[in-house]
């Protein structure tokens, strides 16, 4: 476990960013389980798809093209998509409204089935997510990777974060913060690394009373390259 208190990490982040109020403005929205539980299955599938298509691609390009994705994929209605014949999916590979990546297009179809299966089991996919405890993100990520398609690694982490689930994202500065604090962690991709990160972020969340998503972001802002606040806010809004 870390040899550094979260209080000192937060103080360092506040100093780097210009004070408590500025730091607060750079944090994700506070997780709201009730709001999360109300999300319809089509919005869940849409977010899954956007994170998958964004992986390894310029996010701004995907954002600008997303209305076209919504049209092409029938507004990500899982039942409507699964009702479509093979020809529908074959045509998407040549559809200029979207990024024509056969593997990722296939993942939408597979995840439509995944979303419906979980929805039938739990009332809705969103209710399932809202009921999963934030201190076991590792377990949830394993579930997404096993039963979903292309939802491992960062795609799964960003999917949860963008939906409003209380998620950490183990990007470079978060890993640096953990290592600097005395946590033994490698690239952040192995089960051992993920569990070490989860345990420490859980501990800091208990210490601070903050959501894990806030602890993760503050950790990242406390170390590494000190990006301008204006640029960080642009990224958050994109």
N, C-alpha and C positions, 0 to 999 in steps of 0.2 A: 504493500500500500504506500501511498504518497507520504513524503516527509514534510510536505508543504500544505498549509491550511488554505481553504478556498478563500478565506478572507483576504489573504495576502495576494492571491491571484486576481481577485476582483479589484483590489486597490491598484495593482499594477495596470490592469486594463483601463480603469478610470483615468489614471494619470496619462496613459498613452493617447486616449481618445478625447481628453479635454473635460473630464468630470463625470459625475454620476448621471446627470441628465442626458448627456450625449451618449453615454454607453447604453442607457436604457432605450434610447431611440434606435439603436442598432440591433436590438434583440427581436427574435421572432415573436409573433403574437402568442399570448399566454394560451396554452392548450385548454380547450373547452370540450370535455367529453360529451356533454349533452348535444352540442352543436355537431360534433363529429358523428354521433350516432344517428343523426337525421339525414346524413348525406345519402342520396339515392345511388343505386348500383351503377348507373351510367356514369356518374361523376367519379366513382371509384375507378372504373375501367378507363375512363379518359385520363385520369392522373397516372395510372399505371403505364398507359401507352405513351404519354408525353415524357415520362422519365426514361422509358426504354428507348424511344427515338432520340432523346437528347444525349444519351450515353455515347461518348466518342464523337459528338457533333457540336457545332456552334449553337449554343442555346438560343441566341437571338433569332437565328434563322428558323428554328423550330417554332418559337413563339409567334413569329410573324406569319408562318404558314398554318398555324393551328386551326383557324376557322375552316381552312380547306380540309384538314384532317377530320374535323367534326362532321363535315358534309360527306366526305368519302366513306367514313366509318359509321354512317347512320346515327350520328350523335352518341355513339358508343352505347347504344341500347343492347345489352348482352343477348336478350331473347331474339331481337330482330337480326342480329349478326349471325347467331347460330342457326337461324332459319334459312340463311342464304346458301345457294348452291355453290359448287366448286368454281363455276365460271365467275362469280362475283369476286372471289379472292384472287383468281388468276388475272382479272382485269386491273386490280389494284396495283399490281407490279408495274403497270405502265401508266398509272394515274399521276398526272403532273401536279395535282393538288397536294400531294404528299411526298415525303422522302421515300423513294422506291427501293426499299430494302426488304427482300423476300423473307429473310429470317425474322425481322421485326414485325412484318405484316402477319406472318404466321403466329407470332407470339400474341397478337391481339385476339386472334381467334381462340387460341388456347386459354388465354386469360379470361375471355368472355365465359368460357365453360367453368373455369376456376371460380370466378365471381358468383356465378349462379349456384354452384355447388355449395359454397360457403353460405350464401344467402339463404338457401333452403335449410341448411343446418342450424342457422342462428337468427333467422328473421330478416337479416340484411347483412351485407358484408361490413357496413359501417358499425353496426351494433357489435359484431364480432370484434372489430378493432378497438372500439371504445371499452370493451370489457377486458381487454388484455392489459395486464399491469405494466406500467412504464419501467419498472425495475427489472423487466425481463425482455428487453428489446432483442437480445441475442436469440432467445427462443422463438420470438415472432419472426425474426429474419430467417431462421432455419425453416420455419413453416412456409413462408413466402417462397423461398428458394426451392423447396421440395415440391410443393403443390402448384406453384405458379410457373410461369415461363419468363426467363430473363429478368428475374426479380432478385437476384443475388447481389452482393456487394453494394456499391454506391447507388445503383438503381433502386434497390429496396430501401436504403436509408433515406434517400431523397424523396421517394414516394411517400414514406411515412411523415417526413418533415413537412412536405408541401401540403399534405392533407390536413395537417394540424395535430397529428399524433405527437406525443411528447418524446421526440426522437433525438438522439445524438447523431452527428455525422462525423465520421473519423477521417476528416481531411487532414492535410499535412500539418497545419498549425495546431490542431487539437492533439495530434500524436506528439508533436514537439513539446507541447505544454505538459502532457502526461509524462514523457521521458524526463523533462526538466524537473518535474516534481518528484522523481524517484521511482516511477512506475516502470517495471521491466516490460517493454512492449516492442514488437518488431514493426512490420509493415501495417499492422492493423487488420489483416485479412484472415489470419488463422483463427480457429476456434479459441485457442489459448489467448491470443491477443484480444479478441472480442470480449471474452469473459473478464480479462484483466481491466479493460477499459470500462466495461459495464460496472464492475465492482467499485472502481474508483469514482466514477461519475455518480453512482448511487450514493456513495459516502459523502461526496461534496454536496449533493442535493439535500441529503439529510442535515448536513451541517448548516447550509445556507437557507434552507426552506424554499429554494427556487426549483422550478421545473428542470428536468434534465436537459431539455432543449436550450434553456437559458444558460445552464452551467457549461454546456458544450460550446456555445457561441462565445461566452465570456472567456473561456479557456483559450479559444482561437484568437481572440482580440488582444490577449495579454502578452503575446509573444510573436516572434517572426517579423516579417516586413510590416511596417506600420502604414497601412494604406490610408489615403485621405478619407475622411468621413463622407464627403460628398460622393466619392466613387463607390463606397460601400453601400450607401443608400440607393444609388442607381442600380446596383446589382440586386439588391433586395426587392426592388420594384419591378425588375424584368421578369 
